[in-house]
Amino acid sequence: MKLIRYGESGKEKIGVQIDSVNYDVAAFGGDYNEQFFAENGLARLEQFVKANEGKLVEIPAGSRLGSPFARPSKIVCIGLNYKDHAAETGAAIPAEPIIFMKSTTALVGPNDQVVIPKNSVKTDWEVEFGIVIGQKATYVEESEALDYVAGYVLHNDVSEREFQIERGGTWDKGKGCDTFAPMGPVMTTKEEIPDINNVRLWLKVNGKTYQDGNTKNLIFSVKHVVSYVSQFMTLLPGDVISTGTPAGVGLGFNPPIYLKEGDVIELGADYLGEQRQEVSAWRK
């Protein structure tokens, strides 16, 4: 099953995607949020969909898609988790996962605009495979990690490199700007992906392919990062862990390539769908 949310920003309704067709399930009630995941919402929703087979109303074509879940309590990211990406940035392969946080106010829909922040000259792209937590997770064993996962989501971890790297402190400054976390179009439940360790992901800017990677090349696997992060913080239902990006980010080129107003970003991943964002400049 694939979850979607659609409609005006901040007023999204819930839906499901079945065989590439989007259907409204607002009659189910509520939202795809912490309470939904914590209270066995996926199983209850599946029963609702089966009980209403043939009766669900198709969502009008062209409807705006929001993030496939409501704003989570946190977005946790893993840095330098592909060897080729670490190499292109000149960083050493980490001995343990690098953790940073992305502001939840950065969350937007998969096709919403990406806004270059005020005073930014180094805004960059990063296609990533995201994990959506399904139940409260604290000190989870790696062997049991997937039991705590609800599904997976495509994420563009947009990053401002000057804010992140050159202005001191943590990476968070370059990661949490408004519109810097497009997610969706769907949250794909875990049983729909036959092998999470073999998922291709790609990204283009203005039609040119810059990133083309695969989760089989992760340094730290999905199981490992769920377990690892849970040793340092409690993961709540609906939280997101973004697993890192493969090579091909703008920072990695000589000279670097950064986003400018008018650029078009397209990205996708097996089983997770595709995104498209137009880039605009910050204005009051």
N, C-alpha and C positions, 0 to 999 in steps of 0.2 A: 504494500500500500504506500501511496505517496501523499503527503500532506501539502496543501497550499493555503494561502490566505490571499484575498483579493479585495479590491476596492480602494477608496480614497485613503491616503496615508493617515494613520491614526484612527481610522474607522473600519479597518479590514474585517471582512467576514471570512468564515472558515469554509474550506472545501477539500475535496480529494481529487486526485488524478488517477483515472482508471483507463488503461490502454491509450494513453496520451490525450485523453479527453478530460477536461476539468468540470467538476460538478460541485454545486452548492450543497453544503450540509449544515447550514446555519440552524436548521431545526434540531440538530443534535444538542445545541446549546453550548455556551461558554466560548472559550478561546483555547488555542494551543499554547498553554502556559505551564508554569510550574505545577499548579493544581491538576491540570489535565494529565500530565505525565505521571505525577505521583499517585493518582487515584485510578490507575489502570485504564487510562483513557484510550490508549491504542486498541486494546481488546474490546472495549465497549463501543468504540467507533466502528470497528470492523463488523461487529454484530449489527449495528445500526445500518451500515451500508448494505449488508446482506439482506436485512429485513425490508429494505426499500429498493431492492434491485428492480430496475425498470421504471422507477418513479422519481429518481433524482433529476433535478433540473440542471441542464448544461449551463455553464457560465458563459455569458456573451463573449464572443471573440473580441479581442482587443482590450479586454478588461486589464487594468493595472494589477500586477502581482506584487504583494508585499513580501517581506520575509515570511517563510513558511511557519514560523512560530513567533509568539509575542516576545517582547524584550526579555532576555534571560537575566538571571542575577549576575552573571559574569561571562565574559568571553576570554578564555585562556588560550594563549598562543605558544607554540613551540618554535624556537628560532634555530636556524642553521641545521635543519633536520634532513637535508639531502647533501651528500658529499659534493656533488657538482656545484650546488649553490654556495656552500662554504668556500669552495675553491675559487669561485668567480669573485667573491667579496674579499678574498685574501685572509679569511679567518681559519683558525685551526678547527679540526673535527672535534666537537665537544665530547667530553668523557661522560657527561650526564646531560639530559635534556635541559635546554635553556628555556626558562619560563618568563613570559611577560604578559601583561594584561592589555586588553583593548577595550576602550570605553564602550559601554552598551549604548550610549547616545550616538555612536558611529553607525549603528545598524540601520540599513535601508533595504529596499527591495532589489531584486536582481537586475532590473532594467532602469532603476532610478539614476539620475545624474550623479556623477562624482564631481564634487566641488573642490578645486584647488584652494587650499586655505589662504587666508590673508598672510602676505609676506613670504609665501612659499615659492621656491624656484626649483625644488627637487622632489616633486611628487612622483611616486613610482607605483608599479603594479606587482601583484603576487597572487597567482592562482593557487588555491589550497583545498585540500580534502578535510572537511570538518566533521567532528563527532558530536552528536547530540546525546546528552546524558538522559537516561530514562528513570533512574531512581537514585536516591541519596547514596553517595559513595564516600566512604571514609576508610582509609587504610585497606584498600582493596588489593587482593592478591592478583598477580598478572594472569594466572590460570582462570580466574573468575571475572576478569575485566569486562568481557563482552556481555555478561549478564546485566551489566549496569548501563548498557547502551540502548537507546531507543532507535537511533538511525543515523543517517549521514547527510551532509549538506555541502554544496559548492560555496566557496567563500573567496572573494577577492580581498586579500589583506592589503589594502591600499596603504602606502607608507610615505611619509615625508622624510627624506634621508638627512637633510640638514638638521631638522628638529630631532631626529632619532640619534644621529651619530655625532654631530659636530657641536651640539649645544649642551653637552654634559649631562650627567645623571643617567636615568633609565631610558630604555627604548620607548617607553609608553608615550612620551611627548610626540613622537612621530607616527604613532599608530592610532590614536584615539580621536582624530579630528572628525567633525561631522561628515557623514557620507562615506567614511573610510571602511565600512564593513558591509558591502552588498552581499546578501545571502539568498540562496534559492536558485532556481524557482521552486524547487520542491524539497521536502525532507523525505528521503527514501528510507523506509524501515529496513532494519538490518537483514531480514530474510530475503530481500530482493536483490542483494548483491552476493553473487556466488563466492567471490574471493576478494576481500578487502585489501589483500596484499598484492593485487594485480588490477589496479584501476588507473586507466590513462587519464591525464588531465593536461589541458593545453590553454594557451592564451595568445591572442592576436591584438595588435594595435594598428589601426588603419589598414586592416587586411593582411598585415605581415605577421607571420608566426614568430613569436619570441620565446615562448615556453612550450615544451612538449615533454612531459615527464610521466612517471608511473610510481604508484605507491610501493611497488616492489623495491624501489630504491631508497625508501625511508631508512635513516640510520636507526631510529627508535620507532618500533612498530606501534600500531593503534593500541594493541593490548598493553604494551609497555607504557605508553604515555598516559593512558587512563589510570593505570595502577600508580605510576610515578606521581602524577599531579595530586592524586588522592592522599598521598603521604604528607602533603604540605597544606592542603586546604580541603574542606568538605565540598564536594561537587553536589549541586542540587539538581533536581529534575528540570530539564530544559536548558541547562548550562551547555555551552559550546566549548570544545577544545579544537583549535585549528592546528593541523599537524605539520605545517611548514610548507615551503615552496621549493620547487626544483629550479635549476639554472635557467637563466634567460631574463632576469629582472634588469631594469634600465641601469641600475647602479653597476652592473657587472660589465658593461661595455666600455670601450676606450675610444673616444670619450664617452661618458655616461649619456644615456638617453632618458629624458624625463618628459612627463605628460604636459601638454599645453592645451589651452582652450580650443575646442573644436575636435580634438582627438576622439576616436571611437575605440573603446575596449570591448573585445568579445572573448569569452572564455567558456570552457565547458569541461565536463568529466563524464566518463562512463557512468550510467545509471543515475546521474545527478542533474542532468539537463544542462542548459546553456544560459549565459547572461550576456547582456549588451548594455554598456553604459556610455553616454556621451559626457565629455569632460567640459566643465564650465569653470570660469574664474569666480572667486568670491566677490560678492557685492553686498553692500549694506541693504 
